Amino acid sequence: MFERFRQRSYELEHLDKGDYTAEEYEGCLVELRKINEWLGDAGALKRTLLAEIARDGVKGFSVLDVGAGSGELLRVVAEWAHATGRRANLVGLELNARSARAILEESGNFFEISSVRGDALGLPFDDNQFDYAICSLFTHHFKDEAVVSILREMSRVARRSIFVIDLHRHPLAYLLYTTAGHLFLHNRLIREDGALSILRSFQPSELFGLAQRAGLKRIKVERRFAFRLVLSASKEGTRGVGDRGDAARKR
């Protein structure tokens, strides 16, 4: 059993193949929000990106979320900005047209959130257009060379730091997901793709190595609950106090 965890699987998920119905995709978005709430993507973001913004005293900032899904993490950032008296400009990038619409539909209470359709392998933004770039549960959908390209693109458009949240390829994570997880998850895409996502995901050393290949600086990979990895990288000389809340409005 443990042999299958020694290296990443490249078997395509349903979301990659597109062999699903519109109803299944809608149900997938709903259950993904539950998974993110239960398993800590929002918590990981608060302890990394938001902690850095607070520590550096940044009062206005911009964030690009690459592969943003329905924009849940952008709403986490927006709520935190409101609660702490900060100005934020938040952009969700999605190649999928339905997800791009969902970002706007579900973020009606947050004027600072907008949506752009585009390809993560060639982000349609200028160099340093955002203060931060993030992505969550996204990079495992790609082979290593494409992950390297995505990391380069995120670093190119981010003036300060990038944060990548993804799964830790661990036998216990797989066992729990395929047993206890199936008691609560009903959507076919979530049940089948979720297990495969774990097999397609990373060991900490692998993610660190991909960041090195992308030429990132000040790289750190941390383990977070539950079976999450957070890769962070920042550019030299960007740790001081800044105020770039309008950085992304050049689009």
N, C-alpha and C positions, 0 to 999 in steps of 0.2 A: 504493500500500500504506500509506503513512504517514498518509493522510487518515483512516483508520479509528481512529487513535490520538489524534486531536485532541480528541475528547470521549468520555465514558463511553457504553458500550453498556448498554441496558436490556433486552436479550434475556434471557428467563428461562432459568436453568440447570435441568437435570433435578431437582436437589435442591429447587429452588423449585417446580417443577411437580408433583413427586411421581410422575413416570412411571418408576418403577423397581421392581424386585422386592426382597423382603426379602434375598435372597442377594446381590444387587448392592449393597445398602446395607451389609451386613456386610463385603463386600470393600472397599467404599469406606472404611470406618473403618480397616481394616488398612493400606491404601495411604496414607491421609492421615497416619498415624503415621510411615510411612517418609519421606514428603515433608517433614514438619515436622522430622524428624531430619536429613535431608540438607541442607535449604535454609535452616535457620537461625532458625526461630521461637523455639526454646528459647534459642539464642544471643542473639537480640535481647532476649528477656525478661531474661536474666542481665545484659546490659549496660545495662539501663534500670531496670526495677522493682527487681530484686535489688540492683543497684549503689546505687540510692537508699536502700533499706532499710539496707544496710551503711554507707553514708556518714553517714546520720542517726543511726546507733547504735540503731535500733529493735530491741528484744529480743522483743517480742510483737506480732503484727499479724494483721489479717484481710484476705482478698482475695476479691472476687467476680469470677468469670470468666463473662462474658456470651456465650452461644452457645458453651459450653465443649466441644462435641463429646463425645469419650470421656474428657475430663479430663486429657489428656496434660500440658498446661502446669501444671495444678494439682499434678501429681505431680513435675514439675520443681521447683516452689516448695517442696513438702513435703520432697523430698530435700535441697534446699539448707538448709532450716530445720533439719533433723536434723543436717546436717554442721556447721552453724555454731552449734548450741546455742540456737536460737530457738524460741519457741512460735508456732504458726500455726493459724488457723482459716480453712479454705478451702472456698468454696461454688461449685459449678458450676451455672449456670442454663441450662436447655435447654427449648425448646418441644417438641422431638421426644421422645416417650416412650422410644424405643429408646436414644437417646443418653443420656437421663437415667439409665436403668438401667445403661448401659455405664460411666458415671462411677463408680458404686458397685462394679460387678462387677470393674473393673480397678484399683480403688484399695483393695483389701482390706487391704493392708499399711500403709495410711495412715489412722489413726483421725481425723485432723484434716480429712479431705475428706468433704464431704456434697454432696447433689444436690437441686436444687429445680426443678420444672417451672414455667415462667413465660414471659411475653412481654417481650422487651427494650424494647418501646415503652411499657411500663408496668410497671416493675420492682416486684415485690411486697415491697418493703423500705422501712424508714423512712429519712428523711433522715440522712445521715452514719452509716449503720449499719455500714459497712465502712471500713477505712483506705484501701484501694485497690480500684479496679475496673479490670479488663482485658478485652480481647477480641482474638481473633486470627483473621484470614481470615474475618471475619464481616460487616463493614460494607459490603463490595462487593455483597452480596446485596440491598441496599436502594437505593431512589432517594434523591436528595439530601435531600428534606424528612424522610424517615424517618431518615436518618443523623443529621441535626441533632437529631431527637427522642431517638435512642439516646444521643448524646453528652450531651445535657442530663440524661437519666435516670442515666447512669453518674456524671456529676458530682454529681448530687443525692445519691446514696447513698454516695459516697466522701468521707471526711473529709479525706484528704490529697491523693491524686493519681489520675489515670487514665492508662492506657497502651493505645493502640490500634495493633495490628500488622496491616497489610494489604499488598496487592500494589501494586507500582509499575507503572503502565501504560506499558510500554516496548516498542518494536518488537523489541529483542534478546531480551527475556524471552519474548515470544510465539514468536519463531523457535526459540529453544532448546527451549522446551516442546513445540512441535509437531514437532520433529525428533528431537533426542537424547533428550528426555524420553519419547517414545513407545517407545523401545527397552527401557525399564525398567518402564513402567506398562501394566497389562493391564486394569484395571477400566474398563468403559465410562463410568461416571460421572466417574471421575478424568480419563480421556483427553479427553472432550468438555467436561465442566464446567470443567476446569482451564484450558483455552485460553480459554474464554469468560470465566472469572473475571478473567483478565488484561485483557480488553477492558472489563470492567465496573469495573475498579479505578481508581486515582486517580493524578493528578500531585501532587507535593508542594504546589503552590500551591492546588489544589482542596481537598485535605484540610485545609490551614490555614484556608482560607476557610469551610469547613463548621464548623470549631471556633469560629471567630469568630462565625458566625451562631448557634451554640448558646450563646454568652455565656461561653465558657470563658476562663480567665485563665492567664497565664504559659505560653502555647502554644509548643510546639516540634515541628517535623516533621524527623526525621532519616532519611537513607537508610542501609539496612543490607543486608548480604549475605543471601540473593541476591535482588535486586530486591524488597526489602521496604521499606516505609515504617513508621516508628514515630511516632505522634502522642502527645505527652505534654502534660498540663496539670495544674497544681496550684493549690490554693486558697491565698490569701494567709494568711500567718502559720502555715503548717503544716510548716515546714521543720525545726523543732526536734526534739529527741529525744522519742519517745513510747513508750507501752507499752499497746497496745490489742488484745491478742491475743484478748480475749473479745468484741470489738465486735459480731460477727455473731450472737452466741448469743441475741440478743433476739427472733429470729424466733418 
